[in-house]
Amino acid sequence: MKRLLNSLSDLNLLLNKKFDVPIFRVHSSNISVIKTPIDFYETLKNLSDQSTKRICISSLYIGTDRLEQNLIESFSQAKSKSPDLNLTILLDYNRATRETPKSNIDEPDSSKSILLPLINRGANSTLWILATT
């Protein structure tokens, strides 16, 4: 096993030199495995609650269910607590603007629409929705 890990480490170093990309070494004791979607969203919410300088999220899309709405609300609260917080959300255009069926008129229908209240509240934020051709 140790030989395999050393080989992987050597491969990482080789790829780093060939493609000139940074390597971030992290000790395994500093890694925790997130096992469920609820744990994932709770972790993001807890981290946003602690953020004072920046929050940067990149995703294909943000869903429109209660979990996602709570996450966006936690971003809004973090921004309220720390007005200088730099909030950046990077989404894929096609998925972020794709509408989903909704059961009532008040539900958001896309990632873009779930983020509008955050932007409309005057959050000094950057929302990137990238289009691919």
VEXDOKE-124003 format. One record per atom (N, C-alpha, C): residue number from 0; residue in one letter; atom name; x negated, y negated, z negated. Coordinates in pm, whole numbers, always signed. Layout:
VEXDOKE-124003
fiti, drenpa, miro, east, north, up
NUM, a, CA, X, Y, Z $
...
end
This chain:
VEXDOKE-124003
fiti, drenpa, miro, east, north, up
0, m, N, -82, +119, +0 $
0, m, CA, +0, +0, +0 $
0, m, C, -87, -125, +0 $
1, k, N, -191, -123, -82 $
1, k, CA, -280, -239, -88 $
1, k, C, -345, -263, +48 $
2, r, N, -379, -157, +116 $
2, r, CA, -440, -169, +249 $
2, r, C, -342, -235, +348 $
3, l, N, -216, -194, +340 $
3, l, CA, -114, -253, +425 $
3, l, C, -98, -402, +396 $
4, l, N, -93, -438, +268 $
4, l, CA, -81, -579, +231 $
4, l, C, -200, -660, +278 $
5, n, N, -319, -603, +267 $
5, n, CA, -438, -673, +317 $
5, n, C, -431, -690, +468 $
6, s, N, -382, -588, +538 $
6, s, CA, -368, -599, +684 $
6, s, C, -268, -708, +721 $
7, l, N, -157, -716, +648 $
7, l, CA, -59, -821, +673 $
7, l, C, -117, -959, +645 $
8, s, N, -194, -968, +540 $
8, s, CA, -258, -1095, +507 $
8, s, C, -355, -1135, +617 $
9, d, N, -434, -1038, +667 $
9, d, CA, -526, -1066, +777 $
9, d, C, -450, -1109, +902 $
10, l, N, -336, -1046, +930 $
10, l, CA, -254, -1082, +1045 $
10, l, C, -202, -1225, +1031 $
11, n, N, -157, -1260, +911 $
11, n, CA, -112, -1397, +887 $
11, n, C, -222, -1498, +914 $
12, l, N, -342, -1468, +866 $
12, l, CA, -455, -1559, +888 $
12, l, C, -486, -1573, +1036 $
13, l, N, -482, -1460, +1108 $
13, l, CA, -508, -1462, +1252 $
13, l, C, -402, -1545, +1326 $
14, l, N, -276, -1524, +1293 $
14, l, CA, -168, -1600, +1356 $
14, l, C, -180, -1749, +1323 $
15, n, N, -220, -1778, +1201 $
15, n, CA, -237, -1917, +1161 $
15, n, C, -344, -1985, +1246 $
16, k, N, -454, -1917, +1269 $
16, k, CA, -562, -1975, +1350 $
16, k, C, -522, -1987, +1496 $
17, k, N, -451, -1887, +1548 $
17, k, CA, -415, -1887, +1689 $
17, k, C, -310, -1993, +1721 $
18, f, N, -208, -2006, +1636 $
18, f, CA, -97, -2097, +1664 $
18, f, C, -103, -2227, +1582 $
19, d, N, -203, -2240, +1499 $
19, d, CA, -223, -2361, +1419 $
19, d, C, -97, -2397, +1341 $
20, v, N, -47, -2301, +1265 $
20, v, CA, +70, -2324, +1181 $
20, v, C, +28, -2311, +1034 $
21, p, N, +94, -2382, +947 $
21, p, CA, +55, -2374, +806 $
21, p, C, +98, -2241, +743 $
22, i, N, +24, -2200, +644 $
22, i, CA, +58, -2082, +566 $
22, i, C, +84, -2128, +424 $
23, f, N, +193, -2081, +367 $
23, f, CA, +225, -2113, +229 $
23, f, C, +213, -1984, +149 $
24, r, N, +116, -1978, +65 $
24, r, CA, +97, -1859, -17 $
24, r, C, +182, -1873, -143 $
25, v, N, +257, -1769, -173 $
25, v, CA, +344, -1770, -289 $
25, v, C, +324, -1638, -363 $
26, h, N, +303, -1649, -491 $
26, h, CA, +289, -1528, -572 $
26, h, C, +426, -1463, -590 $
27, s, N, +429, -1333, -586 $
27, s, CA, +557, -1259, -592 $
27, s, C, +636, -1290, -719 $
28, s, N, +569, -1327, -826 $
28, s, CA, +642, -1359, -950 $
28, s, C, +724, -1488, -936 $
29, n, N, +696, -1567, -833 $
29, n, CA, +769, -1691, -811 $
29, n, C, +883, -1675, -712 $
30, i, N, +913, -1553, -674 $
30, i, CA, +1019, -1526, -577 $
30, i, C, +1134, -1457, -647 $
31, s, N, +1254, -1505, -622 $
31, s, CA, +1372, -1435, -673 $
31, s, C, +1461, -1402, -554 $
32, v, N, +1522, -1287, -560 $
32, v, CA, +1608, -1241, -451 $
32, v, C, +1751, -1284, -479 $
33, i, N, +1811, -1349, -382 $
33, i, CA, +1951, -1392, -393 $
33, i, C, +2033, -1285, -321 $
34, k, N, +2123, -1221, -394 $
34, k, CA, +2189, -1102, -342 $
34, k, C, +2328, -1123, -285 $
35, t, N, +2397, -1227, -325 $
35, t, CA, +2533, -1246, -278 $
35, t, C, +2552, -1388, -225 $
36, p, N, +2650, -1409, -139 $
36, p, CA, +2677, -1546, -91 $
36, p, C, +2709, -1643, -205 $
37, i, N, +2781, -1597, -304 $
37, i, CA, +2814, -1684, -417 $
37, i, C, +2687, -1726, -491 $
38, d, N, +2595, -1631, -513 $
38, d, CA, +2468, -1664, -576 $
38, d, C, +2389, -1764, -491 $
39, f, N, +2393, -1747, -360 $
39, f, CA, +2324, -1838, -269 $
39, f, C, +2377, -1981, -285 $
40, y, N, +2509, -1997, -279 $
40, y, CA, +2569, -2129, -292 $
40, y, C, +2546, -2188, -431 $
41, e, N, +2555, -2106, -535 $
41, e, CA, +2530, -2155, -670 $
41, e, C, +2385, -2201, -685 $
42, t, N, +2292, -2128, -624 $
42, t, CA, +2151, -2168, -627 $
42, t, C, +2132, -2302, -558 $
43, l, N, +2193, -2318, -440 $
43, l, CA, +2183, -2445, -368 $
43, l, C, +2245, -2559, -450 $
44, k, N, +2359, -2534, -512 $
44, k, CA, +2423, -2637, -594 $
44, k, C, +2335, -2675, -712 $
45, n, N, +2278, -2576, -780 $
45, n, CA, +2190, -2604, -894 $
45, n, C, +2067, -2684, -850 $
46, l, N, +2011, -2647, -737 $
46, l, CA, +1894, -2720, -686 $
46, l, C, +1932, -2863, -647 $
47, s, N, +2049, -2881, -588 $
47, s, CA, +2091, -3016, -551 $
47, s, C, +2116, -3101, -676 $
48, d, N, +2166, -3040, -782 $
48, d, CA, +2187, -3112, -908 $
48, d, C, +2055, -3163, -966 $
49, q, N, +1946, -3092, -940 $
49, q, CA, +1815, -3129, -992 $
49, q, C, +1739, -3223, -899 $
50, s, N, +1788, -3240, -777 $
50, s, CA, +1715, -3318, -676 $
50, s, C, +1725, -3467, -702 $
51, t, N, +1611, -3534, -691 $
51, t, CA, +1608, -3679, -707 $
51, t, C, +1543, -3749, -587 $
52, k, N, +1464, -3675, -508 $
52, k, CA, +1394, -3736, -395 $
52, k, C, +1454, -3698, -260 $
53, r, N, +1477, -3569, -240 $
53, r, CA, +1528, -3527, -110 $
53, r, C, +1596, -3391, -117 $
54, i, N, +1693, -3378, -26 $
54, i, CA, +1756, -3249, +1 $
54, i, C, +1750, -3235, +152 $
55, c, N, +1697, -3125, +198 $
55, c, CA, +1687, -3101, +342 $
55, c, C, +1737, -2959, +369 $
56, i, N, +1841, -2949, +448 $
56, i, CA, +1904, -2820, +479 $
56, i, C, +1907, -2803, +630 $
57, s, N, +1871, -2685, +675 $
57, s, CA, +1881, -2651, +816 $
57, s, C, +1961, -2522, +827 $
58, s, N, +2062, -2523, +914 $
58, s, CA, +2150, -2408, +926 $
58, s, C, +2216, -2409, +1063 $
59, l, N, +2266, -2297, +1106 $
59, l, CA, +2342, -2296, +1230 $
59, l, C, +2471, -2375, +1213 $
60, y, N, +2535, -2360, +1098 $
60, y, CA, +2659, -2431, +1069 $
60, y, C, +2682, -2425, +919 $
61, i, N, +2778, -2501, +873 $
61, i, CA, +2825, -2493, +735 $
61, i, C, +2972, -2455, +746 $
62, g, N, +3009, -2353, +674 $
62, g, CA, +3148, -2307, +681 $
62, g, C, +3245, -2409, +623 $
63, t, N, +3370, -2376, +622 $
63, t, CA, +3474, -2470, +576 $
63, t, C, +3551, -2419, +454 $
64, d, N, +3507, -2311, +394 $
64, d, CA, +3577, -2255, +279 $
64, d, C, +3544, -2332, +152 $
65, r, N, +3603, -2291, +42 $
65, r, CA, +3586, -2358, -87 $
65, r, C, +3439, -2362, -129 $
66, l, N, +3364, -2255, -111 $
66, l, CA, +3222, -2254, -149 $
66, l, C, +3145, -2367, -80 $
67, e, N, +3167, -2378, +50 $
67, e, CA, +3096, -2480, +127 $
67, e, C, +3141, -2620, +87 $
68, q, N, +3270, -2637, +62 $
68, q, CA, +3321, -2767, +20 $
68, q, C, +3259, -2808, -114 $
69, n, N, +3245, -2711, -205 $
69, n, CA, +3181, -2738, -334 $
69, n, C, +3034, -2776, -315 $
70, l, N, +2968, -2710, -221 $
70, l, CA, +2827, -2742, -194 $
70, l, C, +2813, -2885, -144 $
71, i, N, +2896, -2924, -49 $
71, i, CA, +2891, -3060, +4 $
71, i, C, +2924, -3161, -106 $
72, e, N, +3018, -3127, -192 $
72, e, CA, +3050, -3214, -305 $
72, e, C, +2930, -3228, -399 $
73, s, N, +2855, -3120, -420 $
73, s, CA, +2736, -3130, -506 $
73, s, C, +2630, -3219, -442 $
74, f, N, +2620, -3218, -308 $
74, f, CA, +2530, -3311, -239 $
74, f, C, +2574, -3455, -264 $
75, s, N, +2704, -3478, -257 $
75, s, CA, +2759, -3611, -279 $
75, s, C, +2731, -3659, -422 $
76, q, N, +2748, -3570, -518 $
76, q, CA, +2721, -3604, -658 $
76, q, C, +2573, -3632, -680 $
77, a, N, +2486, -3553, -616 $
77, a, CA, +2342, -3576, -628 $
77, a, C, +2306, -3713, -572 $
78, k, N, +2368, -3749, -460 $
78, k, CA, +2345, -3879, -398 $
78, k, C, +2394, -3991, -488 $
79, s, N, +2507, -3971, -555 $
79, s, CA, +2559, -4071, -647 $
79, s, C, +2465, -4092, -766 $
80, k, N, +2410, -3981, -818 $
80, k, CA, +2318, -3990, -932 $
80, k, C, +2185, -4053, -893 $
81, s, N, +2139, -4025, -771 $
81, s, CA, +2009, -4075, -724 $
81, s, C, +2030, -4144, -589 $
82, p, N, +2061, -4272, -590 $
82, p, CA, +2092, -4342, -465 $
82, p, C, +1979, -4339, -361 $
83, d, N, +1855, -4324, -405 $
83, d, CA, +1743, -4318, -311 $
83, d, C, +1719, -4177, -255 $
84, l, N, +1803, -4084, -294 $
84, l, CA, +1791, -3946, -246 $
84, l, C, +1802, -3943, -94 $
85, n, N, +1707, -3879, -30 $
85, n, CA, +1709, -3864, +116 $
85, n, C, +1777, -3731, +146 $
86, l, N, +1893, -3737, +204 $
86, l, CA, +1972, -3617, +234 $
86, l, C, +1970, -3593, +385 $
87, t, N, +1915, -3480, +427 $
87, t, CA, +1907, -3445, +568 $
87, t, C, +1972, -3309, +588 $
88, i, N, +2065, -3303, +682 $
88, i, CA, +2132, -3177, +716 $
88, i, C, +2117, -3157, +866 $
89, l, N, +2056, -3047, +905 $
89, l, CA, +2031, -3016, +1046 $
89, l, C, +2118, -2897, +1084 $
90, l, N, +2204, -2916, +1185 $
90, l, CA, +2297, -2811, +1228 $
90, l, C, +2289, -2791, +1379 $
91, d, N, +2331, -2675, +1424 $
91, d, CA, +2343, -2647, +1566 $
91, d, C, +2472, -2711, +1618 $
92, y, N, +2462, -2785, +1726 $
92, y, CA, +2578, -2860, +1778 $
92, y, C, +2695, -2767, +1810 $
93, n, N, +2669, -2660, +1884 $
93, n, CA, +2778, -2572, +1929 $
93, n, C, +2854, -2510, +1812 $
94, r, N, +2781, -2468, +1711 $
94, r, CA, +2850, -2406, +1597 $
94, r, C, +2908, -2508, +1502 $
95, a, N, +2842, -2621, +1486 $
95, a, CA, +2889, -2722, +1391 $
95, a, C, +3016, -2791, +1439 $
96, t, N, +3040, -2790, +1568 $
96, t, CA, +3161, -2857, +1621 $
96, t, C, +3269, -2757, +1659 $
97, r, N, +3241, -2629, +1647 $
97, r, CA, +3342, -2527, +1678 $
97, r, C, +3450, -2529, +1572 $
98, e, N, +3573, -2543, +1615 $
98, e, CA, +3684, -2549, +1521 $
98, e, C, +3730, -2409, +1483 $
99, t, N, +3769, -2395, +1358 $
99, t, CA, +3823, -2269, +1308 $
99, t, C, +3970, -2289, +1274 $
100, p, N, +4049, -2182, +1283 $
100, p, CA, +4190, -2197, +1247 $
100, p, C, +4204, -2236, +1100 $
101, k, N, +4299, -2319, +1068 $
101, k, CA, +4320, -2359, +930 $
101, k, C, +4464, -2330, +889 $
102, s, N, +4480, -2301, +761 $
102, s, CA, +4613, -2264, +712 $
102, s, C, +4696, -2385, +673 $
103, n, N, +4631, -2499, +647 $
103, n, CA, +4710, -2620, +623 $
103, n, C, +4636, -2741, +680 $
104, i, N, +4707, -2847, +697 $
104, i, CA, +4657, -2966, +767 $
104, i, C, +4540, -3033, +696 $
105, d, N, +4528, -3016, +564 $
105, d, CA, +4424, -3084, +487 $
105, d, C, +4289, -3011, +491 $
106, e, N, +4286, -2890, +542 $
106, e, CA, +4161, -2815, +546 $
106, e, C, +4071, -2865, +659 $
107, p, N, +3940, -2872, +633 $
107, p, CA, +3849, -2909, +741 $
107, p, C, +3845, -2798, +845 $
108, d, N, +3821, -2834, +971 $
108, d, CA, +3825, -2733, +1076 $
108, d, C, +3688, -2704, +1137 $
109, s, N, +3582, -2772, +1093 $
109, s, CA, +3448, -2745, +1147 $
109, s, C, +3343, -2795, +1048 $
110, s, N, +3217, -2759, +1071 $
110, s, CA, +3108, -2809, +988 $
110, s, C, +3104, -2961, +992 $
111, k, N, +3124, -3015, +1111 $
111, k, CA, +3121, -3160, +1127 $
111, k, C, +3228, -3225, +1040 $
112, s, N, +3348, -3171, +1041 $
112, s, CA, +3456, -3233, +965 $
112, s, C, +3437, -3216, +813 $
113, i, N, +3371, -3110, +771 $
113, i, CA, +3348, -3093, +626 $
113, i, C, +3244, -3193, +576 $
114, l, N, +3158, -3241, +666 $
114, l, CA, +3056, -3338, +628 $
114, l, C, +3102, -3483, +638 $
115, l, N, +3210, -3510, +710 $
115, l, CA, +3258, -3647, +729 $
115, l, C, +3286, -3721, +597 $
116, p, N, +3350, -3660, +499 $
116, p, CA, +3373, -3733, +374 $
116, p, C, +3243, -3779, +308 $
117, l, N, +3141, -3697, +315 $
117, l, CA, +3011, -3733, +259 $
117, l, C, +2955, -3856, +332 $
118, i, N, +2964, -3855, +462 $
118, i, CA, +2913, -3967, +541 $
118, i, C, +3001, -4090, +523 $
119, n, N, +3133, -4071, +517 $
119, n, CA, +3225, -4184, +500 $
119, n, C, +3213, -4252, +364 $
120, r, N, +3160, -4181, +265 $
120, r, CA, +3140, -4241, +133 $
120, r, C, +3018, -4333, +131 $
121, g, N, +2957, -4349, +248 $
121, g, CA, +2842, -4439, +256 $
121, g, C, +2712, -4375, +217 $
122, a, N, +2707, -4243, +216 $
122, a, CA, +2581, -4177, +183 $
122, a, C, +2476, -4216, +285 $
123, n, N, +2363, -4259, +235 $
123, n, CA, +2252, -4294, +322 $
123, n, C, +2187, -4163, +363 $
124, s, N, +2244, -4098, +461 $
124, s, CA, +2207, -3962, +495 $
124, s, C, +2176, -3950, +643 $
125, t, N, +2111, -3844, +676 $
125, t, CA, +2084, -3812, +814 $
125, t, C, +2154, -3680, +846 $
126, l, N, +2239, -3683, +944 $
126, l, CA, +2307, -3562, +988 $
126, l, C, +2265, -3538, +1132 $
127, w, N, +2192, -3434, +1153 $
127, w, CA, +2146, -3400, +1288 $
127, w, C, +2227, -3280, +1334 $
128, i, N, +2295, -3295, +1444 $
128, i, CA, +2362, -3182, +1506 $
128, i, C, +2297, -3168, +1643 $
129, l, N, +2211, -3068, +1656 $
129, l, CA, +2133, -3052, +1778 $
129, l, C, +2210, -2978, +1885 $
130, a, N, +2206, -3030, +2004 $
130, a, CA, +2267, -2964, +2120 $
130, a, C, +2157, -2887, +2193 $
131, t, N, +2190, -2767, +2233 $
131, t, CA, +2096, -2689, +2313 $
131, t, C, +2155, -2671, +2452 $
132, t, N, +2068, -2668, +2550 $
132, t, CA, +2116, -2653, +2688 $
132, t, C, +2079, -2517, +2742 $
end
